[in-house]
Amino acid sequence: MHIPAIGLGTFRLQDRQVIDSVRTGLELGYRHIDTAQIYGNEAEVGQTIADSEVARRDLFVTTKIWTENLTAGKLIPSLKDSLRKLRMEQVDLTLIHWPSPKDAVPLTETMAALLEAKTQGLTRLIGVSNFTIAHMTQAIAAIGAANIATNQIEIHPFLQNHKVAAFARQHGIHLTAYMPLAYGKVMQDPVLRQIAERHGITAAQLSLAWLLQQGFAVIPSSTQRANLASNLAAQNIHLPETDMAAIHSLDRNERIASPDFAPVWD
Ligand SMILES: NC(=O)c1ccc[n+]([C@@H]2O[C@H](COP(=O)([O-])OP(=O)(O)OC[C@H]3O[C@@H](n4cnc5c(N)ncnc54)[C@H](OP(=O)(O)O)[C@@H]3O)[C@@H](O)[C@H]2O)c1
């Protein structure tokens, strides 16, 4: 199974909120759930999946290794801990959540441990997140581009990440767009609203359709049933090239996720 084009994000969602969001998402037809060790909700995600009617084999589950677990000694034990919380023997995709802060842990060590996790069957696919061109270059040198299923990075109309996208395309590496709604900001943009209105869709759907049409996977999150449903329906929207171009012109390098340990961005 490839990475399903639309997934359900779970960042910030805790306890009842994450349970309700994932349960509703599964009911509506989401089959790709994105969690992470640092989100502190793997156990709730696992419980909700276990309680649902959806068979494990029909689901695509991603988790991400936190920066404290990037050494050879910690990566696999931390993934086993995630699997225990998720109540699974294997996840579909395991990502390195962020490059090691200040590159303290050599990337060759981390990528080798991640590949070993795949060899051991703990994860079906492996990949990276928030990797710059420099980090992607090192990761490719370490384990080969064919072993890197995706680079999950922030992409939305206001941060289009063209350089990283071009590099990934050149190496045949798929990209997943996180914060595909710019954490709600796309809904306020007058240009997006106007184009969306013309098509009888929402600005959120427009942003998702624009990303999907470029071949990115998207992982929007929502706590609202109606939003979860309309975000999923974005996969049925096709945009004319003129609208694609109009949205391309909205790029303003506006990055939302940039913690103090972030790498030097391209
Ligand atoms: N790898 C990384 O470092 C990283 C970093 C950040 C995020 N992520 C992943 O990406 C996922 C998505 O990012 P995100 O959750 O930060 O931001 P997002 O998906 O861009 O935006 C979520 C926000 O948009 C609202 N929303 C969702 N659908 C809507 C709709 N149809 N109409 C109006 N408002 C809507 C939600 O509010 P309501 O709940 O009210 O709908 C929520 O406030 C995360 O959950 C996480 O899984 C990964």
The ligand as a Gaussian input file, in Angstrom:
#p B3LYP/6-31G(d) Opt

LIG

0 1
 N        5.973000      16.705000      10.955000
 C        5.762000      17.790000      11.657000
 O        6.692000      18.394000      12.240000
 C        4.373000      18.350000      11.763000
 C        4.179000      19.668000      12.213000
 C        2.881000      20.166000      12.276000
 C        1.806000      19.365000      11.894000
 N        2.029000      18.065000      11.473000
 C        0.905000      17.177000      11.100000
 O        0.048000      17.872000      10.201000
 C       -1.274000      17.841000      10.714000
 C       -2.047000      19.059000      10.260000
 O       -1.480000      20.249000      10.776000
 P       -2.243000      21.173000      11.811000
 O       -3.245000      20.346000      12.526000
 O       -1.238000      21.882000      12.631000
 O       -2.917000      22.298000      10.889000
 P       -3.975000      22.292000       9.678000
 O       -4.443000      20.909000       9.386000
 O       -3.401000      23.119000       8.603000
 O       -5.174000      23.151000      10.310000
 C       -5.953000      22.659000      11.354000
 C       -6.889000      23.792000      11.776000
 O       -7.773000      24.093000      10.721000
 C       -9.124000      23.969000      11.165000
 N       -9.883000      23.306000      10.083000
 C       -9.701000      22.053000       9.609000
 N      -10.524000      21.806000       8.574000
 C      -11.246000      22.917000       8.389000
 C      -12.266000      23.265000       7.473000
 N      -12.674000      22.415000       6.545000
 N      -12.814000      24.507000       7.579000
 C      -12.410000      25.367000       8.527000
 N      -11.436000      25.105000       9.416000
 C      -10.853000      23.878000       9.344000
 C       -9.088000      23.154000      12.417000
 O      -10.092000      23.578000      13.304000
 P      -11.370000      22.646000      13.663000
 O      -10.821000      21.596000      14.581000
 O      -12.289000      23.618000      14.304000
 O      -11.888000      22.075000      12.373000
 C       -7.714000      23.470000      12.992000
 O       -7.760000      24.631000      13.782000
 C       -1.058000      17.763000      12.232000
 O       -2.228000      17.383000      12.916000
 C        0.059000      16.768000      12.313000
 O       -0.427000      15.461000      12.173000
 C        3.296000      17.572000      11.381000

